[in-house]
């Protein structure tokens, strides 16, 4: 599923925690043909939410690395 805003990612993470599911996050990066998927175990999601909110802006673009962006997710 696609994501556009940090508030959407926050909702998805809270849903994953509530339903006890791990979460795959799709990351778009310059120079790569396909997005990368990072799997976050449900046990790590509270800390990962803090990290994502500190590292990505409202549009899910990395604050310190131009071109890196969260574009989607999947429950695992």
N, CA, C and O atoms as a Maestro MAE file, in Angstrom:
{
 s_m_m2io_version
 :::
 2.0.0
}

f_m_ct {
 s_m_title
 :::
 protein
 m_atom[304] {
  # First column is atom index #
  i_m_mmod_type
  r_m_x_coord
  r_m_y_coord
  r_m_z_coord
  i_m_residue_number
  s_m_chain_name
  s_m_pdb_residue_name
  s_m_pdb_atom_name
  i_m_atomic_number
  :::
  1 25 0.837 -1.171 0.000 1 A "UNK " " N  " 7
  2 3 0.000 0.000 0.000 1 A "UNK " " CA " 6
  3 2 0.888 1.243 0.000 1 A "UNK " " C  " 6
  4 15 1.972 1.252 0.584 1 A "UNK " " O  " 8
  5 25 0.414 2.267 -0.654 2 A "UNK " " N  " 7
  6 3 1.172 3.510 -0.750 2 A "UNK " " CA " 6
  7 2 1.021 4.372 0.499 2 A "UNK " " C  " 6
  8 15 0.010 4.314 1.199 2 A "UNK " " O  " 8
  9 25 2.049 5.171 0.758 3 A "UNK " " N  " 7
  10 3 2.037 6.144 1.843 3 A "UNK " " CA " 6
  11 2 2.449 7.499 1.292 3 A "UNK " " C  " 6
  12 15 3.295 7.580 0.402 3 A "UNK " " O  " 8
  13 25 1.856 8.563 1.818 4 A "UNK " " N  " 7
  14 3 2.228 9.914 1.393 4 A "UNK " " CA " 6
  15 2 2.617 10.826 2.542 4 A "UNK " " C  " 6
  16 15 3.361 11.786 2.339 4 A "UNK " " O  " 8
  17 25 2.130 10.548 3.747 5 A "UNK " " N  " 7
  18 3 2.355 11.439 4.893 5 A "UNK " " CA " 6
  19 2 2.825 10.653 6.113 5 A "UNK " " C  " 6
  20 15 2.513 9.471 6.263 5 A "UNK " " O  " 8
  21 25 3.576 11.322 6.976 6 A "UNK " " N  " 7
  22 3 4.066 10.692 8.200 6 A "UNK " " CA " 6
  23 2 2.896 10.280 9.095 6 A "UNK " " C  " 6
  24 15 2.993 9.292 9.823 6 A "UNK " " O  " 8
  25 25 1.803 11.021 9.045 7 A "UNK " " N  " 7
  26 3 0.627 10.668 9.855 7 A "UNK " " CA " 6
  27 2 0.038 9.326 9.408 7 A "UNK " " C  " 6
  28 15 -0.467 8.564 10.232 7 A "UNK " " O  " 8
  29 25 0.102 9.042 8.117 8 A "UNK " " N  " 7
  30 3 -0.366 7.744 7.610 8 A "UNK " " CA " 6
  31 2 0.536 6.625 8.119 8 A "UNK " " C  " 6
  32 15 0.054 5.572 8.535 8 A "UNK " " O  " 8
  33 25 1.846 6.857 8.082 9 A "UNK " " N  " 7
  34 3 2.794 5.856 8.577 9 A "UNK " " CA " 6
  35 2 2.572 5.607 10.063 9 A "UNK " " C  " 6
  36 15 2.615 4.463 10.516 9 A "UNK " " O  " 8
  37 25 2.336 6.662 10.817 10 A "UNK " " N  " 7
  38 3 2.084 6.515 12.249 10 A "UNK " " CA " 6
  39 2 0.833 5.655 12.491 10 A "UNK " " C  " 6
  40 15 0.843 4.787 13.365 10 A "UNK " " O  " 8
  41 25 -0.227 5.886 11.736 11 A "UNK " " N  " 7
  42 3 -1.451 5.104 11.861 11 A "UNK " " CA " 6
  43 2 -1.193 3.629 11.541 11 A "UNK " " C  " 6
  44 15 -1.663 2.738 12.248 11 A "UNK " " O  " 8
  45 25 -0.438 3.388 10.464 12 A "UNK " " N  " 7
  46 3 -0.123 2.020 10.046 12 A "UNK " " CA " 6
  47 2 0.701 1.306 11.115 12 A "UNK " " C  " 6
  48 15 0.443 0.142 11.419 12 A "UNK " " O  " 8
  49 25 1.680 1.987 11.683 13 A "UNK " " N  " 7
  50 3 2.518 1.382 12.718 13 A "UNK " " CA " 6
  51 2 1.684 1.056 13.957 13 A "UNK " " C  " 6
  52 15 1.825 -0.023 14.533 13 A "UNK " " O  " 8
  53 25 0.825 1.974 14.364 14 A "UNK " " N  " 7
  54 3 -0.029 1.718 15.529 14 A "UNK " " CA " 6
  55 2 -0.985 0.556 15.266 14 A "UNK " " C  " 6
  56 15 -1.279 -0.224 16.173 14 A "UNK " " O  " 8
  57 25 -1.467 0.440 14.039 15 A "UNK " " N  " 7
  58 3 -2.321 -0.687 13.666 15 A "UNK " " CA " 6
  59 2 -1.541 -1.999 13.741 15 A "UNK " " C  " 6
  60 15 -2.049 -2.999 14.248 15 A "UNK " " O  " 8
  61 25 -0.320 -1.991 13.241 16 A "UNK " " N  " 7
  62 3 0.528 -3.195 13.278 16 A "UNK " " CA " 6
  63 2 0.799 -3.622 14.719 16 A "UNK " " C  " 6
  64 15 0.771 -4.812 15.036 16 A "UNK " " O  " 8
  65 25 1.060 -2.653 15.583 17 A "UNK " " N  " 7
  66 3 1.303 -2.961 16.995 17 A "UNK " " CA " 6
  67 2 0.045 -3.576 17.610 17 A "UNK " " C  " 6
  68 15 0.110 -4.597 18.296 17 A "UNK " " O  " 8
  69 25 -1.095 -2.942 17.355 18 A "UNK " " N  " 7
  70 3 -2.363 -3.416 17.929 18 A "UNK " " CA " 6
  71 2 -2.718 -4.824 17.457 18 A "UNK " " C  " 6
  72 15 -3.253 -5.626 18.223 18 A "UNK " " O  " 8
  73 25 -2.418 -5.122 16.188 19 A "UNK " " N  " 7
  74 3 -2.762 -6.427 15.621 19 A "UNK " " CA " 6
  75 2 -1.597 -7.420 15.684 19 A "UNK " " C  " 6
  76 15 -1.690 -8.540 15.181 19 A "UNK " " O  " 8
  77 25 -0.494 -6.984 16.316 20 A "UNK " " N  " 7
  78 3 0.683 -7.841 16.523 20 A "UNK " " CA " 6
  79 2 1.258 -8.377 15.218 20 A "UNK " " C  " 6
  80 15 1.537 -9.568 15.089 20 A "UNK " " O  " 8
  81 25 1.430 -7.469 14.245 21 A "UNK " " N  " 7
  82 3 2.010 -7.829 12.949 21 A "UNK " " CA " 6
  83 2 3.318 -7.078 12.736 21 A "UNK " " C  " 6
  84 15 3.452 -5.923 13.142 21 A "UNK " " O  " 8
  85 25 4.265 -7.726 12.110 22 A "UNK " " N  " 7
  86 3 5.480 -7.024 11.671 22 A "UNK " " CA " 6
  87 2 5.113 -6.156 10.482 22 A "UNK " " C  " 6
  88 15 4.057 -6.331 9.874 22 A "UNK " " O  " 8
  89 25 5.998 -5.214 10.154 23 A "UNK " " N  " 7
  90 3 5.696 -4.250 9.109 23 A "UNK " " CA " 6
  91 2 6.859 -4.134 8.129 23 A "UNK " " C  " 6
  92 15 8.006 -3.948 8.537 23 A "UNK " " O  " 8
  93 25 6.564 -4.243 6.851 24 A "UNK " " N  " 7
  94 3 7.549 -3.996 5.807 24 A "UNK " " CA " 6
  95 2 7.372 -2.573 5.291 24 A "UNK " " C  " 6
  96 15 6.261 -2.172 4.943 24 A "UNK " " O  " 8
  97 25 8.456 -1.812 5.239 25 A "UNK " " N  " 7
  98 3 8.422 -0.424 4.774 25 A "UNK " " CA " 6
  99 2 9.225 -0.333 3.477 25 A "UNK " " C  " 6
  100 15 10.376 -0.768 3.425 25 A "UNK " " O  " 8
  101 25 8.621 0.231 2.435 26 A "UNK " " N  " 7
  102 3 9.287 0.390 1.141 26 A "UNK " " CA " 6
  103 2 9.985 1.744 1.083 26 A "UNK " " C  " 6
  104 15 9.373 2.787 1.313 26 A "UNK " " O  " 8
  105 25 11.273 1.707 0.772 27 A "UNK " " N  " 7
  106 3 12.105 2.897 0.727 27 A "UNK " " CA " 6
  107 2 12.617 3.102 -0.701 27 A "UNK " " C  " 6
  108 15 13.235 2.209 -1.281 27 A "UNK " " O  " 8
  109 25 12.356 4.278 -1.256 28 A "UNK " " N  " 7
  110 3 12.850 4.650 -2.584 28 A "UNK " " CA " 6
  111 2 14.179 5.383 -2.400 28 A "UNK " " C  " 6
  112 15 14.297 6.269 -1.553 28 A "UNK " " O  " 8
  113 25 15.182 5.001 -3.208 29 A "UNK " " N  " 7
  114 3 16.502 5.608 -3.104 29 A "UNK " " CA " 6
  115 2 17.051 5.915 -4.490 29 A "UNK " " C  " 6
  116 15 16.859 5.131 -5.420 29 A "UNK " " O  " 8
  117 25 17.736 7.055 -4.638 30 A "UNK " " N  " 7
  118 3 18.308 7.399 -5.930 30 A "UNK " " CA " 6
  119 2 19.328 6.350 -6.382 30 A "UNK " " C  " 6
  120 15 20.103 5.829 -5.580 30 A "UNK " " O  " 8
  121 25 19.310 6.058 -7.666 31 A "UNK " " N  " 7
  122 3 20.280 5.131 -8.233 31 A "UNK " " CA " 6
  123 2 19.858 3.675 -8.179 31 A "UNK " " C  " 6
  124 15 20.551 2.809 -8.713 31 A "UNK " " O  " 8
  125 25 18.733 3.394 -7.542 32 A "UNK " " N  " 7
  126 3 18.247 2.022 -7.450 32 A "UNK " " CA " 6
  127 2 16.974 1.884 -8.272 32 A "UNK " " C  " 6
  128 15 16.077 2.723 -8.198 32 A "UNK " " O  " 8
  129 25 16.911 0.834 -9.042 33 A "UNK " " N  " 7
  130 3 15.780 0.592 -9.926 33 A "UNK " " CA " 6
  131 2 14.496 0.295 -9.162 33 A "UNK " " C  " 6
  132 15 13.416 0.744 -9.546 33 A "UNK " " O  " 8
  133 25 14.620 -0.459 -8.089 34 A "UNK " " N  " 7
  134 3 13.462 -0.882 -7.301 34 A "UNK " " CA " 6
  135 2 13.593 -0.384 -5.859 34 A "UNK " " C  " 6
  136 15 14.703 -0.209 -5.357 34 A "UNK " " O  " 8
  137 25 12.459 -0.157 -5.198 35 A "UNK " " N  " 7
  138 3 12.534 0.231 -3.781 35 A "UNK " " CA " 6
  139 2 13.066 -0.917 -2.917 35 A "UNK " " C  " 6
  140 15 12.957 -2.090 -3.274 35 A "UNK " " O  " 8
  141 25 13.632 -0.549 -1.795 36 A "UNK " " N  " 7
  142 3 14.131 -1.508 -0.821 36 A "UNK " " CA " 6
  143 2 13.040 -1.740 0.219 36 A "UNK " " C  " 6
  144 15 12.343 -0.799 0.601 36 A "UNK " " O  " 8
  145 25 12.882 -2.981 0.683 37 A "UNK " " N  " 7
  146 3 11.927 -3.258 1.741 37 A "UNK " " CA " 6
  147 2 12.676 -3.567 3.027 37 A "UNK " " C  " 6
  148 15 13.554 -4.430 3.066 37 A "UNK " " O  " 8
  149 25 12.314 -2.850 4.065 38 A "UNK " " N  " 7
  150 3 12.883 -3.078 5.384 38 A "UNK " " CA " 6
  151 2 11.781 -3.694 6.242 38 A "UNK " " C  " 6
  152 15 10.687 -3.141 6.346 38 A "UNK " " O  " 8
  153 25 12.071 -4.833 6.851 39 A "UNK " " N  " 7
  154 3 11.100 -5.512 7.706 39 A "UNK " " CA " 6
  155 2 11.372 -5.120 9.158 39 A "UNK " " C  " 6
  156 15 12.478 -5.294 9.668 39 A "UNK " " O  " 8
  157 25 10.337 -4.588 9.808 40 A "UNK " " N  " 7
  158 3 10.420 -4.202 11.214 40 A "UNK " " CA " 6
  159 2 9.575 -5.164 12.040 40 A "UNK " " C  " 6
  160 15 8.353 -5.187 11.888 40 A "UNK " " O  " 8
  161 25 10.201 -5.966 12.919 41 A "UNK " " N  " 7
  162 3 9.421 -6.852 13.785 41 A "UNK " " CA " 6
  163 2 8.502 -6.029 14.684 41 A "UNK " " C  " 6
  164 15 8.843 -4.917 15.085 41 A "UNK " " O  " 8
  165 25 7.355 -6.578 14.989 42 A "UNK " " N  " 7
  166 3 6.375 -5.862 15.813 42 A "UNK " " CA " 6
  167 2 6.996 -5.381 17.127 42 A "UNK " " C  " 6
  168 15 6.632 -4.316 17.627 42 A "UNK " " O  " 8
  169 25 7.918 -6.147 17.682 43 A "UNK " " N  " 7
  170 3 8.552 -5.767 18.948 43 A "UNK " " CA " 6
  171 2 9.367 -4.475 18.843 43 A "UNK " " C  " 6
  172 15 9.607 -3.815 19.854 43 A "UNK " " O  " 8
  173 25 9.793 -4.110 17.634 44 A "UNK " " N  " 7
  174 3 10.617 -2.910 17.439 44 A "UNK " " CA " 6
  175 2 9.810 -1.691 16.998 44 A "UNK " " C  " 6
  176 15 10.366 -0.596 16.902 44 A "UNK " " O  " 8
  177 25 8.538 -1.850 16.734 45 A "UNK " " N  " 7
  178 3 7.781 -0.790 16.065 45 A "UNK " " CA " 6
  179 2 7.629 0.499 16.869 45 A "UNK " " C  " 6
  180 15 7.623 1.580 16.280 45 A "UNK " " O  " 8
  181 25 7.507 0.421 18.180 46 A "UNK " " N  " 7
  182 3 7.390 1.663 18.967 46 A "UNK " " CA " 6
  183 2 8.641 2.512 18.801 46 A "UNK " " C  " 6
  184 15 8.544 3.718 18.571 46 A "UNK " " O  " 8
  185 25 9.812 1.899 18.914 47 A "UNK " " N  " 7
  186 3 11.085 2.627 18.740 47 A "UNK " " CA " 6
  187 2 11.263 3.090 17.294 47 A "UNK " " C  " 6
  188 15 11.771 4.185 17.050 47 A "UNK " " O  " 8
  189 25 10.849 2.262 16.340 48 A "UNK " " N  " 7
  190 3 10.981 2.629 14.926 48 A "UNK " " CA " 6
  191 2 10.110 3.831 14.602 48 A "UNK " " C  " 6
  192 15 10.507 4.681 13.804 48 A "UNK " " O  " 8
  193 25 8.924 3.919 15.207 49 A "UNK " " N  " 7
  194 3 8.069 5.084 14.990 49 A "UNK " " CA " 6
  195 2 8.782 6.351 15.448 49 A "UNK " " C  " 6
  196 15 8.758 7.363 14.747 49 A "UNK " " O  " 8
  197 25 9.408 6.304 16.603 50 A "UNK " " N  " 7
  198 3 10.190 7.454 17.087 50 A "UNK " " CA " 6
  199 2 11.278 7.810 16.076 50 A "UNK " " C  " 6
  200 15 11.474 8.982 15.756 50 A "UNK " " O  " 8
  201 25 11.983 6.799 15.577 51 A "UNK " " N  " 7
  202 3 13.046 7.015 14.594 51 A "UNK " " CA " 6
  203 2 12.502 7.644 13.310 51 A "UNK " " C  " 6
  204 15 13.050 8.629 12.815 51 A "UNK " " O  " 8
  205 25 11.423 7.070 12.773 52 A "UNK " " N  " 7
  206 3 10.862 7.597 11.524 52 A "UNK " " CA " 6
  207 2 10.410 9.043 11.691 52 A "UNK " " C  " 6
  208 15 10.628 9.863 10.799 52 A "UNK " " O  " 8
  209 25 9.791 9.365 12.809 53 A "UNK " " N  " 7
  210 3 9.309 10.734 13.037 53 A "UNK " " CA " 6
  211 2 10.470 11.721 13.176 53 A "UNK " " C  " 6
  212 15 10.345 12.882 12.787 53 A "UNK " " O  " 8
  213 25 11.590 11.271 13.725 54 A "UNK " " N  " 7
  214 3 12.764 12.136 13.885 54 A "UNK " " CA " 6
  215 2 13.556 12.277 12.588 54 A "UNK " " C  " 6
  216 15 14.230 13.287 12.384 54 A "UNK " " O  " 8
  217 25 13.483 11.271 11.705 55 A "UNK " " N  " 7
  218 3 14.353 11.213 10.535 55 A "UNK " " CA " 6
  219 2 13.678 11.618 9.228 55 A "UNK " " C  " 6
  220 15 14.351 12.064 8.300 55 A "UNK " " O  " 8
  221 25 12.360 11.470 9.145 56 A "UNK " " N  " 7
  222 3 11.622 11.767 7.916 56 A "UNK " " CA " 6
  223 2 10.669 12.929 8.143 56 A "UNK " " C  " 6
  224 15 10.102 13.078 9.226 56 A "UNK " " O  " 8
  225 25 10.494 13.762 7.103 57 A "UNK " " N  " 7
  226 3 9.606 14.917 7.220 57 A "UNK " " CA " 6
  227 2 8.145 14.510 7.001 57 A "UNK " " C  " 6
  228 15 7.844 13.326 6.856 57 A "UNK " " O  " 8
  229 25 7.247 15.487 6.978 58 A "UNK " " N  " 7
  230 3 5.817 15.216 6.852 58 A "UNK " " CA " 6
  231 2 5.468 14.477 5.566 58 A "UNK " " C  " 6
  232 15 4.480 13.744 5.520 58 A "UNK " " O  " 8
  233 25 6.279 14.667 4.515 59 A "UNK " " N  " 7
  234 3 6.050 14.002 3.228 59 A "UNK " " CA " 6
  235 2 6.848 12.709 3.078 59 A "UNK " " C  " 6
  236 15 6.978 12.172 1.978 59 A "UNK " " O  " 8
  237 25 7.376 12.220 4.191 60 A "UNK " " N  " 7
  238 3 8.133 10.959 4.251 60 A "UNK " " CA " 6
  239 2 9.459 11.011 3.500 60 A "UNK " " C  " 6
  240 15 9.979 9.976 3.082 60 A "UNK " " O  " 8
  241 25 10.006 12.208 3.327 61 A "UNK " " N  " 7
  242 3 11.329 12.358 2.719 61 A "UNK " " CA " 6
  243 2 12.372 12.456 3.827 61 A "UNK " " C  " 6
  244 15 12.178 13.156 4.821 61 A "UNK " " O  " 8
  245 25 13.478 11.746 3.639 62 A "UNK " " N  " 7
  246 3 14.557 11.735 4.632 62 A "UNK " " CA " 6
  247 2 15.068 13.157 4.827 62 A "UNK " " C  " 6
  248 15 15.349 13.853 3.852 62 A "UNK " " O  " 8
  249 25 15.190 13.589 6.069 63 A "UNK " " N  " 7
  250 3 15.613 14.954 6.380 63 A "UNK " " CA " 6
  251 2 17.083 15.208 6.077 63 A "UNK " " C  " 6
  252 15 17.474 16.355 5.859 63 A "UNK " " O  " 8
  253 25 17.901 14.167 6.059 64 A "UNK " " N  " 7
  254 3 19.350 14.347 5.940 64 A "UNK " " CA " 6
  255 2 19.963 13.673 4.715 64 A "UNK " " C  " 6
  256 15 21.171 13.769 4.501 64 A "UNK " " O  " 8
  257 25 19.160 13.004 3.921 65 A "UNK " " N  " 7
  258 3 19.675 12.300 2.744 65 A "UNK " " CA " 6
  259 2 18.691 12.517 1.589 65 A "UNK " " C  " 6
  260 15 17.690 11.811 1.464 65 A "UNK " " O  " 8
  261 25 18.995 13.492 0.766 66 A "UNK " " N  " 7
  262 3 18.110 13.862 -0.339 66 A "UNK " " CA " 6
  263 2 17.831 12.673 -1.260 66 A "UNK " " C  " 6
  264 15 18.735 11.929 -1.641 66 A "UNK " " O  " 8
  265 25 16.559 12.520 -1.601 67 A "UNK " " N  " 7
  266 3 16.168 11.480 -2.536 67 A "UNK " " CA " 6
  267 2 15.682 10.193 -1.892 67 A "UNK " " C  " 6
  268 15 15.086 9.349 -2.563 67 A "UNK " " O  " 8
  269 25 15.928 10.035 -0.603 68 A "UNK " " N  " 7
  270 3 15.453 8.835 0.092 68 A "UNK " " CA " 6
  271 2 14.065 9.137 0.643 68 A "UNK " " C  " 6
  272 15 13.854 10.147 1.313 68 A "UNK " " O  " 8
  273 25 13.119 8.239 0.349 69 A "UNK " " N  " 7
  274 3 11.735 8.493 0.716 69 A "UNK " " CA " 6
  275 2 11.005 7.180 1.003 69 A "UNK " " C  " 6
  276 15 11.201 6.178 0.316 69 A "UNK " " O  " 8
  277 25 10.158 7.212 2.036 70 A "UNK " " N  " 7
  278 3 9.274 6.076 2.320 70 A "UNK " " CA " 6
  279 2 8.086 6.202 1.372 70 A "UNK " " C  " 6
  280 15 7.440 7.248 1.312 70 A "UNK " " O  " 8
  281 25 7.801 5.137 0.637 71 A "UNK " " N  " 7
  282 3 6.728 5.212 -0.363 71 A "UNK " " CA " 6
  283 2 5.590 4.232 -0.110 71 A "UNK " " C  " 6
  284 15 4.522 4.372 -0.706 71 A "UNK " " O  " 8
  285 25 5.790 3.247 0.757 72 A "UNK " " N  " 7
  286 3 4.739 2.270 0.962 72 A "UNK " " CA " 6
  287 2 5.029 1.326 2.098 72 A "UNK " " C  " 6
  288 15 6.065 1.410 2.757 72 A "UNK " " O  " 8
  289 25 4.089 0.419 2.315 73 A "UNK " " N  " 7
  290 3 4.213 -0.547 3.405 73 A "UNK " " CA " 6
  291 2 3.447 -1.815 3.077 73 A "UNK " " C  " 6
  292 15 2.631 -1.852 2.156 73 A "UNK " " O  " 8
  293 25 3.726 -2.847 3.849 74 A "UNK " " N  " 7
  294 3 2.945 -4.075 3.821 74 A "UNK " " CA " 6
  295 2 3.026 -4.709 5.205 74 A "UNK " " C  " 6
  296 15 4.063 -4.633 5.865 74 A "UNK " " O  " 8
  297 25 1.957 -5.321 5.638 75 A "UNK " " N  " 7
  298 3 1.989 -6.078 6.884 75 A "UNK " " CA " 6
  299 2 2.601 -7.438 6.601 75 A "UNK " " C  " 6
  300 15 2.361 -8.033 5.551 75 A "UNK " " O  " 8
  301 25 3.388 -7.922 7.542 76 A "UNK " " N  " 7
  302 3 4.068 -9.206 7.354 76 A "UNK " " CA " 6
  303 2 3.614 -10.213 8.397 76 A "UNK " " C  " 6
  304 15 4.079 -11.353 8.398 76 A "UNK " " O  " 8
  :::
 }
 m_bond[303] {
  # First column is bond index #
  i_m_from
  i_m_to
  i_m_order
  :::
  1 1 2 1
  2 2 3 1
  3 3 4 2
  4 3 5 1
  5 5 6 1
  6 6 7 1
  7 7 8 2
  8 7 9 1
  9 9 10 1
  10 10 11 1
  11 11 12 2
  12 11 13 1
  13 13 14 1
  14 14 15 1
  15 15 16 2
  16 15 17 1
  17 17 18 1
  18 18 19 1
  19 19 20 2
  20 19 21 1
  21 21 22 1
  22 22 23 1
  23 23 24 2
  24 23 25 1
  25 25 26 1
  26 26 27 1
  27 27 28 2
  28 27 29 1
  29 29 30 1
  30 30 31 1
  31 31 32 2
  32 31 33 1
  33 33 34 1
  34 34 35 1
  35 35 36 2
  36 35 37 1
  37 37 38 1
  38 38 39 1
  39 39 40 2
  40 39 41 1
  41 41 42 1
  42 42 43 1
  43 43 44 2
  44 43 45 1
  45 45 46 1
  46 46 47 1
  47 47 48 2
  48 47 49 1
  49 49 50 1
  50 50 51 1
  51 51 52 2
  52 51 53 1
  53 53 54 1
  54 54 55 1
  55 55 56 2
  56 55 57 1
  57 57 58 1
  58 58 59 1
  59 59 60 2
  60 59 61 1
  61 61 62 1
  62 62 63 1
  63 63 64 2
  64 63 65 1
  65 65 66 1
  66 66 67 1
  67 67 68 2
  68 67 69 1
  69 69 70 1
  70 70 71 1
  71 71 72 2
  72 71 73 1
  73 73 74 1
  74 74 75 1
  75 75 76 2
  76 75 77 1
  77 77 78 1
  78 78 79 1
  79 79 80 2
  80 79 81 1
  81 81 82 1
  82 82 83 1
  83 83 84 2
  84 83 85 1
  85 85 86 1
  86 86 87 1
  87 87 88 2
  88 87 89 1
  89 89 90 1
  90 90 91 1
  91 91 92 2
  92 91 93 1
  93 93 94 1
  94 94 95 1
  95 95 96 2
  96 95 97 1
  97 97 98 1
  98 98 99 1
  99 99 100 2
  100 99 101 1
  101 101 102 1
  102 102 103 1
  103 103 104 2
  104 103 105 1
  105 105 106 1
  106 106 107 1
  107 107 108 2
  108 107 109 1
  109 109 110 1
  110 110 111 1
  111 111 112 2
  112 111 113 1
  113 113 114 1
  114 114 115 1
  115 115 116 2
  116 115 117 1
  117 117 118 1
  118 118 119 1
  119 119 120 2
  120 119 121 1
  121 121 122 1
  122 122 123 1
  123 123 124 2
  124 123 125 1
  125 125 126 1
  126 126 127 1
  127 127 128 2
  128 127 129 1
  129 129 130 1
  130 130 131 1
  131 131 132 2
  132 131 133 1
  133 133 134 1
  134 134 135 1
  135 135 136 2
  136 135 137 1
  137 137 138 1
  138 138 139 1
  139 139 140 2
  140 139 141 1
  141 141 142 1
  142 142 143 1
  143 143 144 2
  144 143 145 1
  145 145 146 1
  146 146 147 1
  147 147 148 2
  148 147 149 1
  149 149 150 1
  150 150 151 1
  151 151 152 2
  152 151 153 1
  153 153 154 1
  154 154 155 1
  155 155 156 2
  156 155 157 1
  157 157 158 1
  158 158 159 1
  159 159 160 2
  160 159 161 1
  161 161 162 1
  162 162 163 1
  163 163 164 2
  164 163 165 1
  165 165 166 1
  166 166 167 1
  167 167 168 2
  168 167 169 1
  169 169 170 1
  170 170 171 1
  171 171 172 2
  172 171 173 1
  173 173 174 1
  174 174 175 1
  175 175 176 2
  176 175 177 1
  177 177 178 1
  178 178 179 1
  179 179 180 2
  180 179 181 1
  181 181 182 1
  182 182 183 1
  183 183 184 2
  184 183 185 1
  185 185 186 1
  186 186 187 1
  187 187 188 2
  188 187 189 1
  189 189 190 1
  190 190 191 1
  191 191 192 2
  192 191 193 1
  193 193 194 1
  194 194 195 1
  195 195 196 2
  196 195 197 1
  197 197 198 1
  198 198 199 1
  199 199 200 2
  200 199 201 1
  201 201 202 1
  202 202 203 1
  203 203 204 2
  204 203 205 1
  205 205 206 1
  206 206 207 1
  207 207 208 2
  208 207 209 1
  209 209 210 1
  210 210 211 1
  211 211 212 2
  212 211 213 1
  213 213 214 1
  214 214 215 1
  215 215 216 2
  216 215 217 1
  217 217 218 1
  218 218 219 1
  219 219 220 2
  220 219 221 1
  221 221 222 1
  222 222 223 1
  223 223 224 2
  224 223 225 1
  225 225 226 1
  226 226 227 1
  227 227 228 2
  228 227 229 1
  229 229 230 1
  230 230 231 1
  231 231 232 2
  232 231 233 1
  233 233 234 1
  234 234 235 1
  235 235 236 2
  236 235 237 1
  237 237 238 1
  238 238 239 1
  239 239 240 2
  240 239 241 1
  241 241 242 1
  242 242 243 1
  243 243 244 2
  244 243 245 1
  245 245 246 1
  246 246 247 1
  247 247 248 2
  248 247 249 1
  249 249 250 1
  250 250 251 1
  251 251 252 2
  252 251 253 1
  253 253 254 1
  254 254 255 1
  255 255 256 2
  256 255 257 1
  257 257 258 1
  258 258 259 1
  259 259 260 2
  260 259 261 1
  261 261 262 1
  262 262 263 1
  263 263 264 2
  264 263 265 1
  265 265 266 1
  266 266 267 1
  267 267 268 2
  268 267 269 1
  269 269 270 1
  270 270 271 1
  271 271 272 2
  272 271 273 1
  273 273 274 1
  274 274 275 1
  275 275 276 2
  276 275 277 1
  277 277 278 1
  278 278 279 1
  279 279 280 2
  280 279 281 1
  281 281 282 1
  282 282 283 1
  283 283 284 2
  284 283 285 1
  285 285 286 1
  286 286 287 1
  287 287 288 2
  288 287 289 1
  289 289 290 1
  290 290 291 1
  291 291 292 2
  292 291 293 1
  293 293 294 1
  294 294 295 1
  295 295 296 2
  296 295 297 1
  297 297 298 1
  298 298 299 1
  299 299 300 2
  300 299 301 1
  301 301 302 1
  302 302 303 1
  303 303 304 2
  :::
 }
}
